[in-house]
């Protein structure tokens, strides 16, 4: 069997970033991946301005008990006149600093009467002044290609006067479920049938990562149905995920169908539980990943094995999210040669810990919405209560 880390790395390298790019306005950038480095176009702030409501003075003019004449009132958006020695200017937060002024005294430390302001507390030179370029300077790096743009990044772009940005096109993911025993949710079901949960689940996982679930198809267990479905997915999609039918059983036809299409299929048995059978192929220059048919296994494999490949194809700069080490509140003995990925819930507190779902059977789907992440347990190792284990937070690994 292939070690988990090897399988994860090999899958992550199975394709490069897509080449499609598009230029979008700020309002359409959330969740998109920046396709080029962006440099600052101007200094921020563009001029010295006040960080407080107060009075601008020359620090050298301050004397205890001395009142200064207030010669102008400058609101945000006003262009102030130069400040002569011995004068003060009334400012408000964001007001430009008059030429000659170097210090702002906040209004709480002053007393104004009859056009004169008395400073009640000795100011520090340069206090409460936002200096030009102290945030960003024109020409310096602003955002790097591969950044997943969120509200904070979009605000930064807008502050530079940029109304649009070039991003990678949305990754188109095609999903194929297989099996004569599956029927669509909402349809009548016979006793020998089960509802198809994999298609909707994988589409939601792909969309949750900012990709487009371009097609969600189902094929019966016959070569003609599989061939037609794969042909459509490969024509329209950048990445294809299939579920089930890739083993060596009499009705497992995915492998021979893909080989008939010119694919070279690498079938792995990954040293992980749940989710041992995984396959990778390249067809028509596009990656195709075959996931195990059990929904819990497919969920786990997508989360920790397939998601790095999606991030790479999206053009992201970071493809492996953070993995934390957190104490696990259970004792387990591992003796089957596979690493186990437990469905767990993170419990915050003075000492954070992980609580494992009571039934870790691979068919227990109620564990999925309950869990906040997966705890990775090493193989052939006794895990005592409170042992720190690797924790894969679903908020990070499914984003």
Secondary structure, DSSP 8 states (H G I E B T S, - for coil): -B-HHHHHHHHHTS------EEEEEGGG-TT-BB-S-EE--S-BSSS-EESSSEEEE-GGG--TT-EEEEEEEE-TT-------TTEEEEE-TT-B--TT--EEEEGGGEEEETTEEEE-S---TTTTEE-TTSSB-TTSEEE-TT-B--HHHHHHHHHTT--EEEEE---EEEEEEE-TTEE-TTS---TT-EE--HHHHHHHHHHHTT-EEEEEEEE-SSHHHHHHHHHHHHHH-SEEEEES--SSSTT--HHHHHHHTT---EEEEBSEES--EEEEEEETTEEEEEE-SSHHHHHHHIIIIIHHHHHHHHT-S--S---EEEEESS-EE--SSSEEEEEEEEE-SSS-EEEE-S---TT-THHHHH-SEEEEE-TT-EE-TTEEEEEEEHHHHT-
